[in-house]
Structure formats: C-alpha cells, structure tokens
Amino acid sequence: MTPDEYAAALEAERAARIERVRYVVVPDGDAFLLTRRNGARQSRGVAWYVSQETADLAAALLNRLKEDEA
C-alpha cells in the first residue's frame, strides 16, 4: 500500500465514523428531545430540553465533538 493509498483509506475510515452517528433534535409535545441516531436511522433519546435553541446548541456541540474525535 502506497502512502497515498494509506492516507485515502484513513480519510475514508474517518468519514465513515463521522456519518455513523448524528445527534438530532426532535420536537415532542412542548419539549424537544435530543436523540442519537445511527447510520440505520435507529435512534435513542439522550436528553430533554424545554427550549429548541438549547437543544439545537447541544446537538451542534455533540456533532462537532464527534467530528473532532474522528
């Protein structure tokens, strides 16, 4: 494997890890549920928020941390 092929394989793996999990805000009645959604679109609740702005901020922060980790 050449260095360029190795770098491309690492980048592909990083991109796949980023796409696996996303944090998404879902409205639920008068609250907003922060969910963790996987590549198969299965999700589970992480936290409830009263304000949509706060929920969106938490989702953006967690998605950014996930990208930095990858």
Phi and psi in degrees as a GROMACS rama.xvg file:
@    title "Ramachandran Plot"
@    xaxis  label "Phi"
@    yaxis  label "Psi"
@TYPE xy
-77.0058  162.045  THR-2
-58.3428  -36.3828  PRO-3
-67.9625  -39.7886  ASP-4
-65.8636  -39.6589  GLU-5
-63.8496  -44.6846  TYR-6
-62.416  -40.2857  ALA-7
-65.8418  -39.391  ALA-8
-65.7894  -40.7005  ALA-9
-63.4632  -42.2279  LEU-10
-65.1355  -39.686  GLU-11
-64.2461  -40.3274  ALA-12
-65.9108  -41.1252  GLU-13
-62.1786  -44.6798  ARG-14
-63.1309  -38.3814  ALA-15
-65.6248  -39.1931  ALA-16
-65.7638  -37.6793  ARG-17
-65.12  -39.5421  ILE-18
-78.2274  -17.2364  GLU-19
-62.4686  -46.2463  ARG-20
-125.596  135.198  VAL-21
-133.594  145.914  ARG-22
-98.7154  127.297  TYR-23
-130.965  142.352  VAL-24
-97.1051  129.633  VAL-25
-122.452  124.101  VAL-26
-66.9573  139.275  PRO-27
-143.791  94.4274  ASP-28
67.1199  -124.092  GLY-29
-97.6502  9.95697  ASP-30
-124.723  177.297  ALA-31
-130.204  127.982  PHE-32
-101.732  124.255  LEU-33
-86.0992  119.665  LEU-34
-117.163  154.19  THR-35
-107.618  112.549  ARG-36
-109.144  131.696  ARG-37
-93.2598  -178.346  ASN-38
-63.2682  -24.8013  GLY-39
-87.3026  8.41345  ALA-40
65.7637  20.9372  ARG-41
-84.5034  142.947  GLN-42
-138.851  160.355  SER-43
-141.1  147.117  ARG-44
-71.2219  141.696  GLY-45
-111.216  -47.3197  VAL-46
-157.896  154.7  ALA-47
-104.767  141.441  TRP-48
-131.167  146.771  TYR-49
-83.1162  -35.0047  VAL-50
-102.655  132.051  SER-51
-66.757  -34.8416  GLN-52
-61.4696  -41.5832  GLU-53
-66.9083  -41.5731  THR-54
-64.0745  -43.1098  ALA-55
-63.5533  -39.6633  ASP-56
-64.3801  -42.4506  LEU-57
-63.6839  -42.72  ALA-58
-63.1944  -43.8158  ALA-59
-62.6877  -41.9163  ALA-60
-64.0048  -46.5015  LEU-61
-66.0038  -38.8097  LEU-62
-65.3897  -39.0319  ASN-63
-66.683  -42.3692  ARG-64
-62.1652  -39.1348  LEU-65
-63.7162  -41.6002  LYS-66
-66.5398  -40.1248  GLU-67
-65.3023  -35.877  ASP-68
-67.3584  -36.808  GLU-69
